[in-house]
Amino acid sequence: MSYQVLARKWRPQLFSQLVGQQHVVKALTNALEHERLHHAYLFTGTRGVGKTTLARIFAKSLNCEQGVSATPCGVCDACREIDEGRFVDLLEVDAASRTKVDQTRELLDNVPYAPVRGRYKVYLIDEVHMFSSSSFNALLKTLEEPPPHVKFILATTDPQKVPVTVLSRCLQFNLKRLSREQIEAQLRHILQQEKILFDDESLSLLARGADGSMRDGLSLLDQAISFGGGEVKGPEVRVMIGNIGADQIYRLLEALAREDGAALLERAAEMAELAADFANALQELLAMLHQIALLQMVQGYEPDEAFDPQRLGVLADVLMPEDVQLFYHIALSGQKELDLAPDPRSGFEMVLLRMLAFRPDEVSPTSASEGHSQATRPVKRDLSGRGDSRQDSKSMATSTQKVTVQPQPGGSAAAETAGVDPSKWGVFVDSMKLGGITSQLAGNCVFDSWDGETLCLTLDASRRQLRVGQSEKRLLESIRKQLGQQVTLKITEAVPTDETPAMRQKREQQERQQQAESAMANDPLVREMEEHFSARLLTDSVRPVD
């Protein structure tokens, strides 16, 4: 017996077997059960979402020998003939191959005649938007007043090209693109029924490659089974589809987090050696950034099975949310420009370097301790991730932060002394002008001890992921530079007993926010507007002025 492809073998035979189109199934089921049947239906939607399948099930429901119902028996002669594509009263027409008006008139000449075998004569016209204007005009009169024994089912992927005069004479149903979860669940069910070995990664990759089309997903699954020699495994599917390994994308983002331009170019060179599709690599990068953004913004979010939740969690903690959004926007724009680049690799490299170049300047997350407030200058990034406090006279734009400095006796000398005293950890960190992950690592530590040679710090155990890449090494280099001597750095992980600079900054921000909200709530003008105009203060819109 010849092999039957999965898309045909697993084509739904009943409304209940159709995946993801419940809104259409419900409408058609109710129409059939209550015998409120329209004479013309228009199914729209992208390829492979079930337009033709719905039409065939609807034709079976109309012509089943057991009677008109939403659950055709599937075993009578009419049902079997429709399933096999040989039912004489189901006329399937491909409009793309019958665009001439003479062919349309020839088709419609048989409309007045009664059905030969069934209860209704059903005309299924696929890709109806391909009809010429003359063909639509020929169809229009018949579509408006067909005989009671005729039903028209039109299907199209481009309803914008169908004349409004035709649209107005049809009940229109828009079939949705299927979600990755729906496609993945169906592929899992099919593989279990076919008794084929698979893993979760392969299903996630296939569902993503299907791009909303169940038929495309089943075709890819057929190809994956052949490629894997009867099994469906993630690495083989990734090679088959042309996706690069997820590890490459993780390493790209880790290099971005370290602001390591050399490492980014190394990753791109490795991908070029593997003959990677750089357009596909950008898609993978976008997908991973999307997952990271969800982890950062949605509490309790569980990442997609195609991603390593531990590595994603580290990146979500290390990368700033605004950086993730910026990277996503740059990658999205880079997709459009990739074809315009001299070659895909150079275009991909420029997208990555643009992510480095356009990251916003950062200021240290720490604030001055012991009642001192200290203005922080913009930190200029370099590819090593270290902040550069030098002012560039050629800079096109600068950012300043206005702070109120409370005069203190000997304040200037005290701040200068604290800048070289590690025990004054908050001021000491400020004075080093750190940037990137190194700044976050320092800001989540508290001072432990200092004997003139060894500096001991305690890192908040919940932020241990900040000890990634070269962050600890760069912190040590900055400490040595600040103290002007060789230093040994020892970092232990524990729950801090004292407030870290990062905790202090967060607390102070919350206090300033509460003060700003209180000030606005007690403002005479605001209270007058609330009393006379029933106004309401939106506290989410209140921001403290630094």
N, C-alpha and C positions, 0 to 999 in steps of 0.2 A: 504493500500500500504506500502511495506517495506521501511525503511529509506535508503536513498542513501548517502554515505559519501561524504563530500564536495570535496575531491580530484577527485572523479569520476563525481560528479554533475557539477563541474566547470572546467572540462577538456576542454581546448580550442578546438573548432571545425573548426576554420579558422586560417590562418596565422596571420591575424590582431589581434587576441585575445591572441596570445602568448606573454608572458612577458619577456623582457630582452634579446631576441636572434635576434635582428634586422639584425645583420650582416649575419646570416644564412638565415633568411626569405628573405632578399633582393636578395641573390644569387639564391635561389630556385625559387622565384617569376619571376626573369628575365629569368631563364632557361625555365620555363613553358610557359611564354608569348611568348618567341622567339623560342620555340620548339628546344632548344639545350640541349637535355636530355642525361645525361651520363647513362651507364648501371649499375654502382655500386657506392653507397654512403656510407661513414663511418661517423657516428655521435659519437663524443667522449665528455665526460664531467662527472662530479660527479652525484650522484643519484638525481633524482627528479628535473632536470632542463629542461626536455622536449624532450628527445631523441626519446622515443617511440611515444609521441604525434606528433612530427614533422613528423615521418615516416607515421603515419596514415593519417594525413592531406595531405601529399604528395601522398599517395595511392589514396585518394579521388580525388585529383586534376587530377590524371592520368586516373581515371576510371569513373568520373562523366558523366552521360548520356547527359549532356548539352555540353560536349566537354572538351578537355584538357585545363585547365586554372588554374590560381593561386587562383581563388575564386569559389570553388565547390558550387553547389546549396544547398546541405545539405538536400534536400527533395526527391530526386529521390531514386529509390530502391537501387542503388549501394552505394550512400552516406549513407543511413540509415543502410544498412547491415554492412558497414565498421564501423560505429559508434557503432553498437550493437555487433561487434566482430563475425559476422557470414557470412562474405563475402568469398565465396569459393575460389576466386583468390587472397586473401591476406593470405599468409601462415606465421603465427607468430611462431617462433621457439625459445625456451629457450636453448641456447647452453650449459648451465650448466647441463641440464638433458639429453643432447644428445651428449655426448663427444666421444662415440665410432665411429669408422670409418664406420662400417656397417650401423649405423643409419644415418650418413651423406650421404652415397651413396644412401640409400633408399629415402632420401629426394630429392636428385638431379636427381633421375631417371625420375621424372615427368617434369623436366625442358623443354625437347623438345616439349612437348604437348602444344597446343594452350590453352589460357584461356577459361574457361567455360562460365563466365558471363560478364566479363569486357573486357576492351581494352588491359590491361596489366596484367600479372601475377607478383605479387610483393612478394618477399621473405624478410621478416623482421626477421633477426637473432639477438636476444638480447644477451648481454654479450658474444660476439663472441670470446673474449680472452680466454674463458674456453674450446674452442675446443682443441683437442689433435693435435699433429703434423701430424698424419696420416689424421685426419679430414681436417686440413688446406690444405694438399696436394690434397685431394679429391676435395676440393672446388676450388682449384686454377685454373684448366683448364677451368671449367665452368665459373668462374668469369672473365677469360680473354676473352673468346669468347662466350658469351651467345646468345641465339636466340633474335631477335629484339623485341619479345613480353614479355621479362622477364627483370625485374628490381630487383637488390639486394640492400637492405638497411641494413647495419650492424651497430650495436650499442654496445658501450663498455665504461666501466668506467676506463679501464686500457689499453690504446693503446700501451703501451710499450711491452705488451705480444703478440701483433699481429705481425706476421712475416712481414718483409719489402716487401716480394714478394706480399703479400696481400695488404699492404698499397699502393704500387705503382700502383695497378690496380683500386683504388677507389678515388673518390673525397672526401677529408677529411674535415669535418667541426667540429671545436672545440666549443662546447657550454659552455658559461661562467657561473660561479657561479653567482647567483642573488645577488644584493646588498640588504642591509637591507631596504633601501628606497623603492625599487621595491616590495619586499615582503610585506612591511607594507602597501603600497598603494593598492595592490591587496586584502589583507585581509580586509582593510577598505571598499573597493568596495563591497566585498562579504557580509560583515556584514550589510552594508546599504541595499543591495538588499534582504537579508534574514530578514531584520527588527529586528535585534538583538542588544540590548543595549551593548555599549562598551565604553572604555575610551582610551585615547592616550597611557597611560603607558602600558596597556595590549598589545596593538599592537606592541609597541617597544620591549617588552619582548619576544613576540612570534616571531617577525622577527629575533631577535638575536638568539633565540633558534633554529630557522630553519637552521642556519648555511649555507646559500646560496642555500638551496633546497626549491622550492615552494611546492613540495609534502609534505615534512616534516612540513612546515609551516601550510599547510591545515590540516594535521593530528593533529598537536598540537592545532589548532583552534577548531577542532571537540572535542578534549579532554577538552579544556577549556570551551566550551559551556556546556558540560555535567557536569563538575566540578562546574561551577557557576550557575547551575540550570536555564539555558537559557539566562544568561547574561555573558559578558566577562569583568571582572574587574581586575585592576592591582594587588591588594593584593592577590586575589584568584589565579591568574596566577603565581605569584611569588611563592606561596606555592606549586602549582601543579608542576612547573618546578623544584623546589628545590632551587631556588635562595634565598639568605638571603636578608633581607630588606636593601634598599639603605641607611637607616639611620645608620645602623651598619658600613657600609663602610665609610660614612662621618665621623663618630666618630673615626674610626681607623685613618683616615688621619689627623683629628684634633689632636689626641694624638701624631702622628708622628711629626706634626708641632710644638707641644709643647715639643717634645723630652721627653715624659712622658711614660717611660717603664711600670710602674705599670698600667696605664690606658690601654695600649695596651693589657696586659695580662688579664685585666678585660673584655675587649671587646671579646677576644678570649674565655674566660670562658662563657660569655653570649651566644655566638654563639654555643658553645658545648652543653649548656642546651637546645637550640632550635634544636638540632640534625642537625646542618648545615653541608652541604657538603663543606669541606674546599678546595677541588680542585675547586669547583664552586666559592667559596669566593675569591680565587686568581684571577679567571677570572673576577669577578666583580671589584676587585681592579684594575686590569689591564685596564679594560674598563674606569673606572673613572680617572685613571692617564692619559690615552690617551686623554680624554676630557679636562683635566686641561692643558696638554701640548699644545693642540690646542688653548685654550683660551689665553695662555701666548704668543704664537708665531704668531697667525693669527689674525690680527686686524679685529674686527667686526664679529668674529666667533660666531654662534649661537649654543649652546650645544644641544645634542640629547634630545628629549622629555622625555626620561626615567630619566633624571637627573634634579635636582633642580638648575636652573641657578644662583640663588642668593648664595646658599651654595658653588657651584662650583667656582663662582667668588671670594668669600672670600678665598677659598683654593688657587686659582690661584694667588691671591695677596700675600698671606702669605708664600707660599712655594717658594723656590728659583727654577728657571728652571732647574739648574743642579741637584738639589735634586730630582726633579720629574723624570728626566731621569734615575738617579741612582736607585730610587725606582722601576721604570718600569723594568729595567734590572734585578734587584734582584728578583722581583716577577716572571719574565719570566723564570729565571734559577730555581727558587724554584718549579715551576710546574714539572720540570723533576725529582726533587729530592723528591717530596712529597711521592711517592710510596716506596722510600727507607727508609723513616723515621720509627722509631718504631711504631708510630701511626700518623694519619693525623693531629691531633691537635698539637702535639709537633713539627711536621714538619712545620706547619703554623706559630706557635709561633716563631720558629727559623728564619723563613723568615722575620718576623716583627722586631725581635731583630737585625737581620743582617742589616736591613735598618738603625737602630739607630747607630750601631757600626761602619758602614763604611761611614757615612756621613763625608764629608771633614771638616777639621777645618776651622773655620770662623775667619775673623778679623773684627773689628768694622768698619761700613760703614762711620764713621766720620773721619775727618782729623783735624789736629791741626789748630787752628785759629790764627789770628794776625801774620801771617808770619812764624809761627813755623811749622816744620815738625817733626813728632814724629814716631819713629820705633814702630811697633806693633808686639808683640810676638804671636806665635800660641796660640789659645784658645782651651783648652781641654774641651770637652763636658762632662756633667754628665746627668743623666736621668731627673733631674729637669729642665734642659734647661739653667742653669746658667753657665757662663764661669768660668773656673778655670785657673788662671794665673800661678799656680805653675808649675815649670819645672819638668818633670818626667825624672829622670836619666836613667830609663829603657826603654824609648821610642825607638822604632826601627827606626823611621824616624822623622825628623823635617823639617819645612819650614821656611825660612827667607826671609825678604823683605829688600832690600837695598834702603836706602833713603839718600838724600843729606841734611845734617843738616847745615843750615846757622848759623854761630856763632852770638850770640846776647849778648849784655852786660847784665849780670845777667840773662841769658836765663834759666839756670837750676833752679834758685830760682823762676823765674817768672812762669815756668811750674809747679813747685811744688805747688806754691800758687794757680794757676788756677785750679789745680786738686781738690782743696777743695772749689772752688768758683763757685757756680752754675751759676752765671751770665756769666762766660766764658763757655758757655754750650758745645761748640764743644770739648774743651780740657777736660772738666769735664766728658763728656760721654766716651771719649777715656780712661780716667784713671780708669773707672769702669770695663773695660774689659768684656763687655756684649757679649752675644751670642744669636743666634736664633731670635725669634720674638721680644724678649725684646730689642735686639740691634736695630732692625728695627723700633720699636716704638720710642725709644729714638732718633734715627737718623732723624725721621720725625717730631720732635718737635722743637720749638724755645722757648727761655727763655722769660718769661713774668715778673715775680717779685719774690722777695725773702725777707722775713722780719725776717729771723732767725728761724722761726718755720714752715711757710707754703711756699712751693715752687709751683708757678703757671707756667704752661707750656701751650703753644698753639700747638695743633696737627693739621697738615695739614688735612683739612676735607676730602680730597679725599683718605686719608689713614686711615680712621676711623676703617676699618676692622682689623687693627693691635691690637686693644684693645680686643683681643680674649683670652679666657681661662685665664691663670694666668699671662699674660704678664705685665699688669699694676701693679699687686701685686709684681712681681719680680723686676720691675723697682724701686718701692718704697723701697724694701728691700736693693737693691744695693745702692740707694742714702743714706739711713740711715747708711749703713756700711761705705760708703765713707766719710760722714760727722761726723760719730761717735756720733750721737744724734738722738733723735726721731724727725721725720719730718712728716708733713702732705702734701700730694701731691694732687694738683688740676689740672686736665687736661681739657681744653676747646677745642672744635673743631671749627676751622675757617680757612679762607684762610690766610696763614701766610704773614705778611707784610715784614718780614726779611727772609733771606736765611736759610733754615734748613741745618744741617750737611749733610744730604743725598743729598740735592740739590747742596751743595758746592762740594761734592765729584764727582757728575755727571758732574758739570761744569768743574772742574779741569781735569777730565778724558778726556773730549772733547777738552779742550785746549791742553793737552799733545798730544792727537791724531792729532790735527791740526798741532802742531809744528813738530811732527814726519813726517807727510805727506809732509809738506813744506820742511823739511830738506832733505828728500829723493828726492823730485822733483828737488831741486837745487843742488843735489850732482853732481859734475863734471863727475864722472864715469857713473851715470845713464843718464845724458844728452848726453854723448858721445854715449852710446849704443842706445839711441833713435834716434840720428842723423844718425848713420852709419848702424844700423841694423833694423831700423823701430820698435824698441822695444817699449813696452807700459807699463807704471807703473800701476800695479793693487793696487789702494789705499786700497782696502779691506784687502790686505795682510800685510799692514804696521801696526806694533804695537810699541808703545813707550816703551823704556827701562827704567824701574824704577831704 
